[in-house]
């Protein structure tokens, strides 16, 4: 990834937990890194989400297509689950 890069940050709320997802991009606009922050800092869930984001980032940087991740994780569900404020999710 270039030292200076564009990124997009998405705010979300699921089951009362607020968080942010930031996607750093290559020059062509493709994703190259992911950062996830949950409001419950220090919680097991926040730590797991941080570790997952690091793992996804490594995969993206070593050529795993984003569509493969989407295909693998589609239809998975975990507790807590709930309604989100994002109409596209």
N, C-alpha and C positions, 0 to 999 in steps of 0.2 A: 504494500500500500504506500502511496505517496505520503511524505511527511505532513503536507497540508492537504486535507481532503474534505469533500462535501459529506454531509450526513443528514439523516432525517431522524427526528425524535417523535415518538408516538406516546401519548399519555393514555392509560387504560385503568379501568376499575373492574375487577372480577370478584364476586362474592364479598364485596366490601373491602377488598384489598386494592390499594392504589399503587400504580407503578409506572415506570417509564421504560421504553424500549428504544435504543438508539442504534441505528444502522449506519456504519461508516462505508463509504463507497469508493470504488476504483474510479479512475478518470472517465471510464465508459458508462458509469452509473450502476454497474453491477455491485452487489453487496460483497464486502470483504471482511467485515467484523461486526459483532453484535455485542451490545452492552445492555444488561437488564438490571433494573433497580426496583426493589419493592419497598414500600413504606415501612415494613416490619424488619428494619435493619437488625442484624444479629440473629434472626430466626433461622431455623433449619430450612424453611422454604426459600428464604432470601439467599442463603448460601448455596442451595441446590440450583436455583435459577442462575446465579452468577457462574457456577461451574458449568452448567449447560451452555450458557452463552459463550464461554471461553472455548468449549469443545466445538461448538458450531463455527466459531470464528476460525479455529485451526483448520477445520474441514474446508471452509470456503477459501481459505488462503492456499490450500493444497489441492484445489481443483474439484472438490465435491460440489456438484450443481445444487443450487438452492431448491430446485424442483424435486430432487431426490429426498431432501429433508422434509419438504412439505408432504410428499407421498408417504413417507415413513410415519410421520406424526399425525396425519389426518385421521380423524375418528377416535383418537385416544381420549380418555377422560380420567380425571383424577379428582379426588376430594381435596380441598373444597371446590365445588363448582357452583356456578350461579350465573345470573344475568349480568351482562356487561353493558356499559354505556356506549359501546361502539357498534353501530348498526351493520358494519361490514364483517363483524366476527360472528 
